[in-house]
């Protein structure tokens, strides 16, 4: 049975168990003129979107709520703000340094200044420290200020740390006078707040806060050895940067050590910033190549001796994606994942001897595509664990010995995220959407398994809901949006009783952000209609999509269509949430006369179960591109106004790869494509990501070949615009150069744009975003609007 919902210019039509979304009102600005024709012309002009308005003037910029940090008990939250009463209080300059750290009471929003700009100003300095991050000690007696940060790989993880001691009202810099600027990484207080550990020059150091003396805990860095941090591929694909953990008693530190000497260096050349080219190189293991060797050690602070965990069969073909202290200071839990990424062994390792004990094995037929720290309960007697053992992604409570397993979120649906664990009241909070994969809601279950999947988000918040929760789940910043409705933010209280009334368990206390100005601007536009729909692939699998038709849509006419695609395992495009300028750009395209659409093929990160996500194993790009083709055929059959002779498609990263696959593998269907930062040849991407989904090269060489767009480049018939940044450390420019060679070999004409030194995001440099969007818009207009 087909299920759909329509965001119309008149009303919200809600279908049972299906996609619902906010109404897209078509409103005209009221103007008084004597001529009806003149009035309509003026209205049309006022509502006409432009690239300059969207990307240069930022006319549709959303409001923002500054970064907040909850107190553990939820009684209040912290924020960084410009001092009240400042003549620059309304300034939007994020680089301003005159900021202070404040605390808000959750119930009353009473504001209290905790650290003033004066206190954040070093002795003899003219201005306060800029705050890139900050960390309070557990007892709130001390504060670490992270400033002057520099980019390492994808994030700014190297900088300066300053200590503010409330007892002495004193600010002092960590690391010692001989340390150069912006060299410390991941500084953290000990549990008793008397010491700070950090990484410096790939070793771990300890600084005593009583006398500021510094001692070195590891001394093995060099020749590819790094301690307490990660190489590029671990950081990117396992999403971990900080590589050490304090023990609860503060006497030991567990840390990762990586030997990256086995990984070959990738080299990037910067041709523009200096008179002569400069070179950046870093270890980057590509498919089939040697990984770094990972180890976990526990260093004793008194002896400075490291005890290494004795993981069986540890080698460069094993990963250690997570480890943490296991609810006490005697053992750490180490996750040991094989290179194929289908078996994850969980070991308890003795902190004194390094001996390990296997407590559980997580195994898949294809791959394990997520890792998370175990969340320990009851002083280490059990932990919360995420697994797909039932065919759906669920949360389990598992005893310390691994023998007792309780499913806390039963049902034929996926959880997408854990938000909080309230051990005192026995609640586990998580995000899911059992009846609508395009949406997200907050749910909770009892930790003893006695109650599952109680919805917390009230029904009035149809669409996409996100929560930044206090550690115990008692309070949250609730963000709500839908496809046509910009984000609003609320401060909500979530009582711990077992009431089933959604208003009782989700009490809105304060409105923090409404986006009223943006909503008013949208109301002045004649918004195009968006419909969420479903079609079937040739094997009967249901695919989700959305389609946006022009506001002046006439079903008797014929329209060119542009597909936005991602299609890889790391994302989902068909979501009922606010997309910011991406939504506005699509609206502008519809004003030009385009239909805009998107389809999630199998294998994407939609919460549709294990079989959906893992069906692409060993052949990334094959079934997924067939699904896109099937969807287009089904849509054209359903809606005759789609001009099948004028079909465009575009995507970035994995979407760039999919764009190439559609142009090369289905040239009779797709006529114009813009491929941005694509993986043209899967052999060129990193081990952890590509081998996870495509399998090991020795087992799936044919899948790598057939799934790579470059293999089918000779089939290009339509118009292709290829775009890549030369400074892309993620999806390397190298791949596009290889593709160019292949297209030239077959005399396939195409257009190409390289952005010097831009990274994977293609955002760096003045004017880049406007230029990129203008180029894409003009390319589609040139090749699709005119028959």
C-alpha positions in Angstrom: 0.0 0.0 0.0 1.4 3.4 -1.0 1.8 5.8 1.9 2.4 9.5 1.5 1.8 12.9 2.9 1.6 16.3 1.2 2.9 19.6 2.4 0.5 21.8 0.5 -0.1 25.5 0.2 -3.5 25.1 1.9 -3.3 22.5 4.7 -1.6 19.6 6.4 -2.8 16.2 5.3 -1.6 13.6 7.7 -1.7 9.9 6.8 -1.9 7.2 9.5 1.6 5.8 10.4 3.1 7.9 7.7 5.1 11.0 6.9 3.6 14.3 8.2 5.0 17.7 7.8 4.3 21.3 8.4 2.1 23.2 5.9 4.0 25.3 3.4 1.9 28.4 3.2 1.9 30.3 -0.1 1.7 33.9 1.0 2.1 37.1 -1.0 3.2 40.4 0.5 0.3 42.7 0.5 0.9 45.9 -1.5 -1.6 48.6 -2.5 -1.6 49.5 -6.1 -4.2 50.7 -8.5 -3.3 48.1 -11.2 -3.9 44.4 -10.5 -1.3 43.4 -13.1 1.2 45.8 -11.5 0.4 44.4 -8.1 1.0 40.8 -9.2 4.2 41.7 -11.0 5.5 43.5 -7.9 4.6 40.5 -5.7 6.4 38.1 -8.1 9.5 40.2 -8.1 9.6 40.5 -4.3 9.3 36.7 -3.9 12.0 35.9 -6.5 14.9 34.2 -4.8 18.5 35.0 -5.9 21.8 33.3 -5.2 23.2 36.6 -3.8 20.4 36.8 -1.3 20.8 33.3 -0.1 24.6 32.9 0.0 26.1 36.4 0.1 23.6 38.5 2.0 22.5 35.5 4.1 18.9 36.7 3.9 17.6 33.4 5.2 20.0 32.8 8.0 18.6 30.9 11.0 18.8 32.2 14.6 21.3 30.5 16.8 21.4 29.5 20.5 25.0 29.5 21.7 26.8 26.4 22.7 25.5 25.2 26.1 26.7 22.7 28.6 24.5 21.1 31.2 25.2 20.8 34.9 25.2 17.1 35.8 22.0 17.3 37.8 20.2 19.4 35.2 19.6 22.3 37.6 21.2 24.7 35.2 23.3 25.1 32.1 26.4 27.0 31.1 26.9 29.3 28.1 29.5 31.6 26.6 28.1 35.1 26.0 28.9 38.7 25.4 28.5 40.6 28.6 25.1 42.1 29.1 24.9 45.8 28.5 27.8 45.7 26.1 27.4 48.1 23.2 28.4 45.2 21.0 25.9 42.8 22.5 24.0 42.3 19.3 27.1 41.7 17.3 27.2 38.5 15.3 31.0 38.4 15.1 32.0 35.0 16.3 35.6 36.0 16.6 35.0 38.5 19.4 37.0 37.8 22.5 35.1 39.8 25.1 32.9 37.0 26.3 32.1 35.5 29.7 31.0 32.2 31.0 27.5 32.3 32.5 25.1 29.9 34.2 21.3 29.8 33.7 18.9 28.3 36.2 16.7 25.7 34.4 13.5 26.7 36.2 13.8 30.5 36.2 16.4 31.2 33.6 18.1 33.4 36.2 21.5 34.4 34.8 24.7 34.3 36.9 28.1 35.2 35.6 30.6 32.6 36.6 33.8 33.9 34.9 34.1 37.5 33.7 36.1 38.8 30.8 38.5 40.4 33.3 39.1 37.0 34.9 39.8 35.6 31.4 42.4 38.3 30.7 46.0 37.1 31.4 48.2 39.4 33.4 49.7 42.1 31.1 47.4 41.2 28.2 45.1 43.8 26.5 42.2 41.5 25.9 40.7 38.3 27.3 41.3 34.9 25.9 39.1 33.7 23.1 37.2 30.6 24.2 37.3 27.7 21.8 36.2 25.3 24.6 36.2 25.1 28.3 36.2 22.4 31.0 35.2 22.6 34.7 36.7 20.3 37.2 34.1 17.9 38.8 34.2 20.0 42.0 33.9 23.3 40.0 36.9 24.7 41.8 39.0 25.0 38.6 38.4 25.7 34.9 40.4 24.9 31.8 40.1 27.4 28.9 41.1 26.0 25.5 42.2 28.8 23.1 44.3 29.6 20.0 43.2 26.3 18.5 44.6 25.0 15.2 43.2 22.4 12.8 44.5 18.8 12.9 42.8 16.8 10.2 39.2 17.7 10.3 38.9 19.5 13.7 40.7 22.1 15.8 42.3 19.8 18.3 45.6 21.5 19.0 45.9 24.7 20.9 46.7 26.4 24.2 45.2 25.6 27.6 44.9 28.1 30.5 44.0 27.2 34.1 41.7 29.4 36.1 41.7 28.7 39.8 38.6 30.1 41.6 40.2 29.9 45.0 43.1 32.1 44.0 41.3 34.1 41.2 44.3 33.3 39.1 44.9 32.5 35.4 47.9 30.6 34.3 49.0 28.8 31.2 49.7 25.1 31.1 52.6 23.4 29.4 55.6 25.3 30.5 57.3 28.4 29.0 59.4 26.3 26.6 56.3 25.0 24.8 55.4 26.8 21.6 52.0 28.2 20.9 49.1 25.8 20.0 50.8 22.5 20.9 48.7 20.9 23.6 45.9 18.5 22.9 43.0 17.0 24.9 43.8 18.5 28.4 41.6 16.9 31.1 41.4 17.3 34.9 42.1 14.3 37.1 39.0 13.3 39.2 40.4 15.2 42.2 41.1 18.3 40.1 44.7 18.4 41.4 46.3 17.4 38.1 45.8 17.8 34.4 47.0 15.4 31.7 47.4 16.4 28.0 49.2 15.3 24.8 52.2 17.2 23.6 54.3 16.1 20.6 52.5 12.7 20.5 53.3 11.9 24.2 51.2 12.1 27.3 52.2 14.6 30.0 51.0 15.3 33.6 51.0 18.7 35.2 50.6 19.1 38.9 48.3 22.0 39.6 49.6 22.6 43.1 53.2 23.5 42.0 52.7 23.4 38.2 55.4 20.9 37.8 55.3 18.7 34.7 56.2 15.1 34.2 56.3 12.9 31.1 54.2 9.7 31.2 55.1 8.3 27.8 58.3 8.7 25.9 57.9 6.4 22.9 56.7 9.0 20.3 58.7 9.2 17.1 59.2 7.0 14.0 55.4 6.8 13.5 54.5 6.1 17.2 51.8 8.4 18.6 50.3 8.2 22.1 47.0 9.5 23.3 45.7 10.5 19.9 44.8 9.0 16.5 45.8 8.9 12.9 43.6 10.3 10.1 41.5 7.2 9.4 40.7 6.4 13.1 39.6 10.0 13.7 37.5 10.1 10.5 35.9 6.7 10.5 35.7 5.8 14.2 35.0 9.4 15.2 37.5 9.5 18.0 40.1 12.2 18.6 41.0 12.1 22.3 43.0 9.0 23.0 43.4 8.7 26.7 41.1 8.1 29.7 41.6 8.9 33.5 40.8 6.1 35.9 38.0 6.9 38.3 40.4 7.0 41.3 42.8 9.2 39.4 45.8 6.9 39.8 46.1 5.6 36.3 45.5 6.6 32.7 44.5 4.2 29.9 45.6 5.3 26.5 45.9 4.2 22.8 49.2 3.9 21.1 49.3 3.8 17.3 52.3 2.7 15.3 51.6 4.5 12.0 54.9 3.6 10.4 53.3 0.8 8.4 50.8 3.2 6.7 52.0 4.9 3.6 51.9 8.7 3.4 49.5 10.6 1.3 50.9 13.9 -0.1 49.0 17.1 -0.9 50.5 20.1 -2.7 49.6 23.7 -2.0 50.5 25.7 -5.1 49.0 29.0 -4.2 49.8 30.2 -0.7 53.6 30.7 -1.1 56.1 31.5 -3.8 57.1 27.9 -4.1 54.7 24.9 -3.6 54.5 23.5 -0.1 53.8 19.8 0.7 51.6 18.2 3.4 51.9 14.5 4.0 50.2 12.2 6.5 49.7 8.5 6.9 46.5 7.4 5.0 45.9 3.7 4.6 44.0 3.0 1.3 42.1 -0.1 0.5 44.2 -3.2 0.9 47.2 -1.3 2.4 48.7 -1.6 5.9 46.9 0.0 8.8 48.4 1.5 11.9 49.1 -1.0 14.7 46.9 -0.1 17.7 47.6 -1.0 21.3 46.1 0.0 24.6 48.3 0.6 27.7 47.6 1.7 31.3 50.2 4.0 32.8 50.6 4.2 36.5 51.1 7.8 37.6 53.3 7.0 40.5 55.7 4.7 38.7 55.2 6.1 35.2 55.2 2.5 34.0 52.9 1.3 31.2 51.2 -2.1 31.4 50.0 -3.2 27.9 46.8 -5.1 27.5 47.4 -8.6 26.2 44.9 -8.7 23.3 45.1 -12.0 21.5 46.1 -11.9 17.8 46.6 -8.2 17.8 48.0 -6.9 14.6 47.7 -4.3 11.9 44.6 -6.2 10.7 42.7 -5.5 14.0 41.1 -2.3 15.2 40.6 -0.9 18.7 37.7 1.5 18.0 36.7 2.0 21.7 37.9 1.4 25.3 36.8 2.8 28.6 37.1 2.1 32.3 34.5 -0.5 33.3 32.8 1.2 36.3 35.8 0.8 38.5 39.6 1.5 38.5 40.7 -2.2 38.2 39.6 -3.0 34.6 39.0 -1.4 31.3 36.7 -2.7 28.6 38.5 -2.9 25.2 36.7 -3.5 21.9 38.7 -5.5 19.4 37.4 -5.4 15.9 38.7 -7.4 13.0 39.7 -5.8 9.7 36.7 -7.2 7.9 34.6 -5.5 10.7 32.2 -8.4 11.1 33.4 -9.5 14.6 33.9 -7.3 17.6 35.4 -9.0 20.7 34.8 -7.3 24.1 37.5 -7.9 26.6 37.9 -6.8 30.2 41.6 -6.1 30.7 43.2 -6.0 34.2 44.8 -2.6 34.7 47.7 -4.1 36.8 48.6 -7.1 34.8 47.2 -6.5 31.3 45.5 -9.9 31.3 42.3 -10.0 29.4 39.0 -11.9 29.7 36.5 -12.2 26.8 33.0 -11.4 28.0 31.1 -11.0 24.7 31.4 -11.3 21.0 29.3 -9.2 18.6 29.1 -10.9 15.1 27.5 -10.0 11.8 27.3 -11.8 8.5 28.3 -8.7 6.7 29.7 -5.8 8.7 29.3 -3.9 12.0 28.8 -0.3 11.0 28.7 1.5 14.4 30.8 1.6 17.5 30.0 3.2 20.9 31.3 3.1 24.4 29.6 0.8 26.8 27.7 2.8 29.3 28.3 1.3 32.8 25.6 0.9 35.4 25.4 -0.2 39.0 29.1 0.4 39.8 30.1 -1.7 36.8 27.8 -4.7 37.3 26.2 -4.1 33.9 26.3 -1.9 30.8 24.2 -0.5 28.0 25.1 -1.9 24.6 23.9 -1.3 21.1 23.4 -4.3 18.8 21.6 -5.5 15.7 21.4 -9.1 16.8 17.6 -9.0 16.4 17.7 -7.6 12.8 17.0 -4.1 14.2 19.3 -1.7 16.0 18.3 -1.9 19.7 19.6 -1.2 23.2 20.4 -3.9 25.6 21.4 -4.2 29.3 24.2 -6.7 29.6 25.7 -8.1 32.8 29.4 -7.6 33.4 30.1 -11.2 32.6 28.1 -11.0 29.3 25.8 -13.8 30.3 22.6 -11.9 31.0 21.1 -9.9 28.2 17.9 -7.7 28.4 16.4 -6.0 25.4 15.3 -2.5 26.5 13.8 -1.3 23.2 11.9 -4.2 21.7 10.2 -3.8 18.3 10.6 -3.8 14.5 12.3 -0.4 14.4 15.8 1.1 14.9 17.0 3.4 17.6 19.3 6.1 16.2 20.9 7.6 19.2 21.2 7.3 23.0 20.6 10.6 24.7 20.8 10.0 28.5 20.8 7.4 31.2 19.0 8.2 34.5 20.2 5.4 36.6 18.7 6.8 39.8 15.1 6.7 38.4 15.8 3.8 36.1 15.2 5.5 32.6 17.1 5.2 29.3 16.4 8.0 26.8 16.9 7.5 23.1 15.9 8.7 19.7 13.7 6.6 17.3 10.8 6.9 14.9 9.0 3.5 14.7 6.3 4.5 12.2 8.1 7.1 10.0 11.7 6.8 9.0 11.9 10.4 7.9 11.2 11.7 11.3 12.8 11.5 14.8 11.3 11.6 18.3 12.5 11.1 21.9 11.5 7.9 23.7 12.5 6.2 26.9 12.5 2.7 28.4 13.0 1.4 31.9 16.5 0.1 32.7 15.0 -3.1 34.2 13.1 -3.9 31.0 9.7 -3.5 32.7 8.6 -0.8 30.2 9.7 -0.2 26.7 9.5 2.6 24.2 7.4 5.3 26.0 7.2 8.3 23.7 8.4 11.5 25.3 8.0 14.0 22.4 4.4 15.3 22.2 2.5 14.6 19.0 2.3 18.4 18.2 6.0 18.3 17.3 5.6 16.3 14.1 8.9 16.2 12.1 12.5 16.1 13.3 13.3 16.4 17.0 16.7 16.6 18.5 17.7 16.8 22.2 20.7 18.0 24.1 20.0 16.4 27.5 21.4 16.8 31.0 23.4 13.7 32.0 20.5 12.4 34.1 17.8 13.2 31.5 15.9 15.6 33.7 16.2 18.6 31.5 16.9 19.2 27.8 17.2 21.7 25.0 14.6 20.5 22.5 15.1 21.4 18.9 12.2 20.9 16.5 11.9 21.4 12.8 10.2 20.0 9.7 10.9 20.2 6.0 9.3 23.6 5.6 9.6 24.8 9.2 12.8 26.3 10.5 14.2 25.1 13.8 12.7 26.3 17.1 14.4 25.5 20.5 12.8 25.0 23.9 14.0 24.3 27.4 12.0 21.3 28.6 11.7 19.5 31.9 11.3 15.7 31.8 10.0 14.4 35.1 11.1 10.9 36.1 7.7 9.5 37.0 6.0 6.9 34.8 3.2 9.1 33.5 2.0 8.3 30.0 0.7 11.8 29.3 3.1 13.3 26.8 2.6 16.8 28.2 3.4 15.6 31.7 6.7 14.0 30.7 7.7 16.7 28.3 7.1 20.1 30.0 8.0 23.1 27.9 9.4 25.7 30.4 11.0 28.3 28.2 11.2 29.2 24.5 14.8 29.9 23.6 14.6 30.4 19.8 11.6 30.8 17.5 13.1 31.9 14.1 10.2 34.3 13.8 12.0 36.6 11.4 12.9 33.7 9.1 9.4 32.4 9.3 8.1 35.8 8.3 10.4 35.9 5.3 9.2 32.5 4.3 5.6 33.5 4.6 6.3 36.3 2.0 7.4 33.7 -0.5 5.2 31.5 -2.7 6.7 28.3 -1.4 6.8 25.3 -3.7 4.9 22.1 -2.6 6.8 19.1 -1.2 5.4 15.6 -1.1 7.0 12.7 0.7 6.2 9.5 -1.2 7.2 5.8 -1.7 7.9 3.8 -4.8 9.0 0.2 -5.3 12.2 -1.1 -6.7 12.1 -3.8 -9.3 12.4 -6.5 -6.6 9.5 -4.9 -4.6 11.6 -3.1 -2.0 10.0 0.1 -0.9 12.0 3.3 -1.4 11.3 6.6 0.3 11.5 9.9 -1.5 10.4 13.5 -1.6 9.4 15.7 -4.6 9.1 19.5 -4.7 7.0 21.0 -7.4 6.9 24.6 -8.5 4.4 26.8 -6.7 2.7 27.6 -10.0 2.7 23.9 -10.9 0.5 22.8 -13.7 0.1 19.0 -14.1 -0.6 19.4 -17.8 2.9 20.8 -18.5 6.2 19.0 -18.7 9.0 19.8 -16.2 12.7 19.0 -16.0 13.7 17.2 -12.7 16.8 17.5 -10.6 17.7 14.8 -8.1 19.7 15.5 -5.0 21.5 12.2 -4.1 23.8 10.8 -1.5 23.1 7.1 -1.6 26.0 5.8 0.5 25.9 4.1 3.9 26.8 7.3 5.9 23.7 9.4 5.2 20.0 9.8 4.6 18.6 12.5 2.4 14.8 11.9 2.8 14.2 13.5 6.2 11.4 15.7 7.4 13.7 18.4 8.8 14.8 21.9 8.1 17.7 22.0 5.7 18.5 25.7 5.8 19.9 27.2 2.6 19.7 23.8 0.9 15.9 24.1 1.2 16.0 27.7 -0.1 18.2 26.8 -3.0 15.7 24.1 -4.0 12.9 26.6 -3.8 14.9 28.9 -6.1 15.3 26.0 -8.6 11.6 25.5 -8.6 11.1 29.2 -9.4 13.3 28.6 -12.4 10.9 25.9 -13.6 12.6 22.7 -12.1 11.1 19.9 -10.1 13.5 18.8 -7.3 13.5 15.4 -5.8 15.5 12.9 -3.7 15.5 9.2 -3.2 17.0 7.0 -0.4 18.2 3.8 -2.0 18.9 0.7 0.0 22.1 0.8 2.1 21.6 4.4 3.2 21.5 5.3 6.9 17.7 5.2 7.2 16.4 3.5 10.3 14.9 0.6 8.3 16.6 -2.3 9.8 19.7 -4.4 9.4 18.7 -6.0 6.0 18.1 -2.6 4.5 21.5 -1.2 5.4 23.6 -4.3 4.8 22.2 -5.5 1.5 24.8 -3.5 -0.4 27.8 -5.4 1.1 30.5 -6.4 -1.4 29.1 -4.2 -4.1 28.8 -0.5 -3.1 27.2 1.4 -6.0 25.5 -1.6 -7.7 22.1 -2.2 -6.1 22.0 1.4 -4.9 22.3 2.9 -8.4 19.8 0.4 -9.7 17.4 1.6 -7.0 17.8 5.2 -8.1 17.1 4.1 -11.7 14.0 2.1 -10.6 12.7 5.0 -8.6 13.0 7.4 -11.6 11.1 4.9 -13.8 8.3 4.5 -11.2 8.0 8.3 -10.6 7.8 8.9 -14.4 5.1 6.3 -14.7 3.1 7.8 -11.7 3.6 11.5 -12.7 3.5 12.2 -16.4 4.6 15.8 -16.0 8.2 14.6 -15.3 10.1 15.2 -18.5 12.2 12.0 -18.8 14.3 13.7 -21.5 15.5 16.4 -19.1 16.7 14.6 -15.9 19.5 16.1 -13.8 21.3 14.8 -10.7 23.9 16.1 -8.3 25.6 15.1 -5.1 28.7 15.6 -3.0 31.2 13.0 -1.7 29.3 9.7 -1.8 26.6 11.6 -3.6 29.2 12.7 -6.1 30.1 9.0 -6.7 26.4 8.1 -7.1 26.0 11.0 -9.6 28.8 9.5 -11.7 27.3 6.0 -11.4 23.9 7.3 -12.7 25.4 9.1 -15.6 27.7 6.3 -16.6 25.5 3.2 -15.8 22.1 4.7 -16.8 23.0 7.3 -19.5 19.6 6.8 -21.2 17.9 8.1 -18.0 20.2 10.7 -16.6 21.2 13.6 -18.9 22.9 16.2 -16.8 25.0 15.7 -13.6 27.2 17.6 -11.2 29.6 15.4 -9.3 31.3 17.1 -6.3 34.3 15.5 -4.5 33.4 12.0 -5.7 35.1 8.7 -4.9 35.6 7.8 -8.5 37.7 4.7 -7.7 36.9 2.8 -4.5 40.5 1.5 -4.3 41.6 5.1 -3.5 39.5 5.5 -0.3 40.5 4.6 3.2 40.6 1.1 4.7 38.1 1.4 7.5 35.2 2.9 5.6 35.6 1.2 2.2 36.5 -2.2 3.4 33.6 -2.1 5.9 31.0 -1.8 3.2 32.8 -3.3 0.1 34.5 -6.1 1.9 38.2 -7.1 1.8 39.8 -6.6 -1.5 40.9 -10.2 -1.9 37.3 -11.4 -1.4 35.5 -8.7 -3.4 37.8 -7.5 -6.2 35.0 -7.7 -8.8 32.7 -5.7 -6.5 35.3 -2.9 -6.2 35.7 -2.8 -9.9 32.0 -2.9 -10.9 31.0 -0.5 -8.1 33.6 2.2 -9.0 32.2 4.8 -11.4 35.6 5.1 -13.2 35.0 1.6 -14.6 32.0 2.8 -16.6 33.3 6.2 -17.6 33.2 5.3 -21.3 29.4 5.2 -21.2 29.0 8.9 -20.5 26.5 10.5 -22.9 25.1 13.4 -21.0 26.6 16.6 -19.6 28.9 16.3 -16.7 30.4 18.9 -14.4 33.1 17.5 -12.1 34.1 19.5 -9.1 36.9 18.9 -6.5 39.1 20.7 -4.0 42.8 20.1 -4.4 43.2 20.2 -0.6 40.7 17.5 0.1 42.4 15.2 2.7 39.3 13.0 2.8 38.3 12.1 -0.7 41.5 12.8 -2.5 41.7 15.0 -5.6 43.8 12.1 -7.0 40.5 10.2 -7.8 39.1 13.0 -10.0 42.4 13.2 -11.8 42.3 9.5 -12.6 38.7 9.9 -13.7 39.7 12.8 -16.0 42.3 10.6 -17.6 39.7 7.9 -18.3 37.2 10.4 -19.8 39.9 11.8 -22.0 41.0 8.3 -23.1 37.4 7.7 -24.4 37.0 11.3 -25.8 34.2 12.1 -23.4 33.7 15.8 -23.2 32.9 17.3 -19.8 33.4 20.4 -17.7 35.7 20.5 -14.7 36.3 22.9 -11.8 39.1 22.6 -9.2 39.1 24.7 -6.1 42.7 25.2 -5.0 43.4 24.0 -1.4 39.8 23.6 -0.5 39.1 20.7 1.8 36.3 18.2 1.4 33.7 20.7 2.6 34.5 23.1 -0.3 33.8 26.1 2.0 37.2 27.7 2.6 38.1 30.9 0.8 36.2 34.1 0.3 33.4 33.7 -2.2 33.7 30.0 -2.5 30.2 29.0 -1.6 28.5 31.6 -3.8 30.8 30.7 -6.7 30.1 27.0 -6.3 26.3 27.4 -6.0 26.2 29.9 -9.0 28.2 27.4 -11.1 25.8 24.6 -10.3 22.7 26.6 -10.9 23.9 27.9 -14.3 25.0 24.5 -15.4 21.5 23.0 -14.7 19.8 26.0 -16.3 21.9 25.8 -19.5 21.5 22.1 -20.1 18.0 21.3 -18.7 15.7 24.3 -19.1 16.0 24.5 -22.9 15.0 21.4 -24.9 
